[in-house]
Amino acid sequence: MDEKTAIQALDRKDRMLPLSRGRTEIHSFEYKRNGTLSLFAALNTATGEVLGKTAPRHTSEQFVAFLTDIVASQPARQDIHVICDNASSHKTERVAEFLAEHRHVRVHDTPTYSSWLNQVENWLSRIQRDVIRRGIFTAVKVLDRKLMRYIRAHNKTPKPVKWKYDDPSRRIRPVPSQ
């Protein structure tokens, strides 16, 4: 699971000029900020399904609320392994209390600068590319609706993560010590 924090609901000041013969699509660089939103997302690597939730802020309380949603979405007492980054909101007393109450939930932190180990990061880059980057959002509610619509559409045909390294010749090998 991971969070995409401070997603800006940006609205362009001028309308977009459409793609036409011999000309690319053009849009103004000026925009109006309409607020921000954080997206919490958990990817089930076995099924490819994504559980998502938006929040006005990225806090420890919001993180615990999302962990609660993850637990509620799974069969009772099933072991749940949550792989996430080392954000400070994951290391609070409130999170420790939640984990003590839910012994079947284990949080595993990825090493610093190793976000590629967390597969939901790949999925978040897709939502960034498909929804956020070129989106026009007149309000935070519009941004919220579009994010959740994208998650629902994704979950109609989820695909399990099959992560493999295809080219062994390109692997990084340790240098023998002299």
C-alpha positions, -999 to +999 in steps of 0.1 A: +000+000+000+010+035-005-002+071-005-002+097-032-002+129-012-012+164-020-027+157-054-037+191-067-071+197-082-060+220-110-083+238-134-068+255-165-075+292-168-079+289-206-096+262-226-076+236-243-070+239-281-077+205-297-054+184-318-057+193-355-039+186-387-003+198-384-007+210-348-005+193-314-029+198-286-022+230-268-032+240-233-023+270-212+004+268-186-017+290-163-040+272-139-062+277-108-057+256-077-088+242-062-074+223-032-056+191-026-064+155-019-045+124-008-051+090-022-044+058-002-042+027-024-036-010-016-028-035-043-037-071-038-008-087-058-026-121-060-057-107-077-046-073-091-075-056-073-070-021-058-086-008-027-086+030-027-096+058-004-092+096-006-086+119+023-082+156+027-049+151+045-022+125+049-021+118+086-015+088+109-052+087+117-060+085+080-034+057+076-050+037+104-085+043+089-072+029+056-056-001+074-090-007+090-106-007+055-080-032+043-088-055+072-125-052+066-120-061+029-103-094+037-117-126+052-117-126+090-084-133+107-066-138+074-029-129+076-024-095+059+011-083+049+012-046+042+043-034+023+048+003+025+075+030+026+091+046+057+067+075+060+066+091+095+028+086+095+034+048+095+055+049+127+032+066+153+018+054+186-017+051+170-003+027+143+014+006+169-019+004+189-037-007+157-011-034+150-012-046+186-050-050+183-047-067+149-020-093+153-027-108+119-017-076+102+020-071+096+036-040+082+069-044+062+088-013+053+107-011+020+143+001+023+149+038+016+152+046-021+136+012-030+101+022-040+102-001-070+099-030-046+064-019-038+041-029-067+014-004-059+039+023-068+037+011-104-001+013-102+001+048-088+022+059-117-005+046-140-032+067-123-008+097-124-004+093-161-041+084-170-060+107-146-040+133-128-013+146-152-036+160-179-068+162-158-089+193-153-105+194-119-129+223-111-131+211-075-117+186-051-149+166-053-144+162-091-109+150-085-122+125-059-149+112-083-124+107-112-099+089-090-125+065-075-140+059-110-106+049-123-102+025-094-136+009-101-129+006-138-095-010-130-112-035-106-136-047-133-107-065-150-079-068-125-047-087-134-024-104-108+011-090-106+036-112-123+068-097-115+099-113-130+133-104-143+136-114-179+172-106-187+197-122-163+226-108-182+216-073-170+216-081-133+239-061-111+266-084-098+288-076-068+324-068-076+348-093-061+370-078-034+407-074-041 
